[in-house]
């Protein structure tokens, strides 16, 4: 996964990559929180 990101980031401006990774992280966090609530 990280190797893929590095390859992509060499072609895309770093700001966009940072935005994409941040969105992915928040989405995963959101899912984790929802799962936590449904199990809790």
For each residue, the residues with C-beta under 8 A, 3 or more apart:
1: 4 5
2: 5 6
3: 6 7
4: 1 7 8
5: 1 2 8 9 17 21
6: 2 3 9 10
7: 3 4 10 11
8: 4 5 11 12 17
9: 5 6 12 14 17
10: 6 7
11: 7 8
12: 8 9 16 17
13: 16 17
14: 9 17 18
15: 18 19
16: 12 13 19 20
17: 5 8 9 12 13 14 20 21
18: 14 15 21 22
19: 15 16 22 23
20: 16 17 23 24
21: 5 17 18 24 25
22: 18 19 25 26
23: 19 20 26 27
24: 20 21 27 28
25: 21 22 28 29
26: 22 23 29 30
27: 23 24 30 31
28: 24 25 31 32
29: 25 26 32 33
30: 26 27 33 34
31: 27 28 34 35
32: 28 29 35 36
33: 29 30 36 37
34: 30 31 37 38
35: 31 32 38 39
36: 32 33 39 40
37: 33 34 40
38: 34 35
39: 35 36
40: 36 37
